[in-house]
């Protein structure tokens, strides 16, 4: 908005300044013979090199008639484009009497072929501040200070907006710009062009030019634009359009994906489903706000407020977003995977890979800051009984931190923090999440298994890694993850879906009846070192059998290698049975049983007593401050007792 204001002020001021000089010189000189002198005076006034290459003529009278061809204004020295403003033809009428009183009144202005470039360099310096040693470029403070242009027409114009810090390069053709002060004619603008390769269309309407300058009534404005599939509309009034005060505007933005346009302005936004949001636009000093926000994104409703603070070193987007119903699949872009509603696929390192390999946008992390709170009263995710979520996200100088982060899940919840730092050449991630009191049964709501599956899950995940995508971060990360489930049961319908010989191999007795199989405790504790996940403890304890396993998972190559052995309690707690193997790529692992004697002697179950120390340590890792007695605590005692007694003959 500020750039457009400066464009209008600069163009009108240039015409007025040049017209005033030309008008005075016309009293005594042939203007066409004094083009160099006029250009020199304009160069001194604007602080830029000005040239007039074509015809220059002045028709004496009141109003004064001015005609100029081939007007050029040089750009800043740092720009790759040497010209700031090109104009093929200028035709203008200038009233002399107001000019003597210090006012510029232009009954008619026609600009043919204007070509303007508005840009910043990498350091943020603008090119549109004009003013030399004798003239200081100052923005008008009041509407009355603007030049009065009663009728303005622009033909075959071109406007370019460029900002490398925001990866912005907009080229717009200004097809028509007409308006009038009398007769209530509206100021209209229509343009088309491109924004970073995407087609752009623009249409703007305002009240009469005379009303912009002379009236004290709110000035009406309406703007519609389309970039690719994204559409935006702003409509309302401004009490002080020059100062951008007294703003009463309603805004609406809709499109197929927020990532289509917002990253162009420096805000890191993942892929999203189709959206539409609307709200009331306001401004106080350097802060633009969007209040009474209402909208939808995919299957999620959105409300609350947003505010963009442009007064600091970097823009800061603050806000408080609420949702009555949030669809979790709308936000899978946060891990580099597109929302399923879009039908798009995310990039992976090679065919058959699973982990998302979407590059993290470092430039977007470093350009702007964020300070957002969010609350979702209800979260919908397929097959996952989420009940709500809340958190606070801060992005400052390239480091994004979500803390606190809380998700209500199946009677319990997940809480902790997630950090993504883009301050170094390769992004870094740190995760610390705790799971408490999550019930297994609600995961099967709406199915025949709902009353037959049970258990309480707790756990903790810690991860640290570096990489340019989710796949790379996991592929070289370090950390630890552990879960324990106690007091549960597994439906016989699930058991019957598995290979019976595998279950019998593990020592699980099948009654043949539709009766759930109870278990005392299931624990899994794994360590991650440079992308290689290694099990410390894998144990499942039922009434009849203790099942132990070991596993290695290569997250870099996406390969799984796991072996599981069962130990029926009635025979020997430390006995060895035929193992079950789970091996292969993440996308299609294979489950197999090898009854050969060599394969059977893997030693996983024989070394069950060595699990005592890591198992006890894992429980402390999951619940460091808890003194709760659970079946998993009792499993530690049972293993200790069995180890002391030794194997039975």
Buried (B, 14 or more C-beta within 10 A) or exposed (E): BEBBBBBBBBBBBBBBBBBBBBBEBBEEBEBBEBBEEBBBBBBBBBBBBBBBEBEBBBEEEEBBBBBBBBBBBBBBEEBEEEBBBBBBBBBBBBBBEBBEEEBBBBBBBBBBBBBBBBBBBEEEEBBBBBEBEEBEBEBBEEBEBBBBBBBBBBBBBBBBBBBBBBBBBBBBBBBEBBBBBEEEBBBBBBBBBBBBEBEBBBBBBBBBBBBBBBEEEBBBBBBBBBBBBBBBBBBBBBBBBBBBEBBBBEBBBBBBBBBBBBBBBBBBBBBBBBBBBBBBBBBEEEBBBBEEBBBBBBBBBBBBBBBBBEEEEBBBBBBBBBBEEBBBBBBBBEEBBBBEBBEEEBBBBEEEBEBBBBEBBBBBBBBBBBBBBBBBBBBBBEEEBBBBBBBBBBBEEBBBBBBEBBBBBBBBBBBBBBBBBBEEEBBBBBBBBBBBEBBBBBBBEEEEBBEBBBBBBBBBBBBBBBBBBBBBBBBBBBBBBBBBBBBBBBBBBBBEEEEEEBBBBBBBEEEEEEEBBBBBBBBBBBBBEEBBBEBBBBBBBBEBBBBBBBBBBBBBEBBBBBBBBBBBBEEBBBBBBBBBBBBBBBEEBEBEBBEEEEBBEBEBBBEBBEBBEBBBBBBEBBBEEEEEEBBBBBBBEBBBEBBEEEEEE
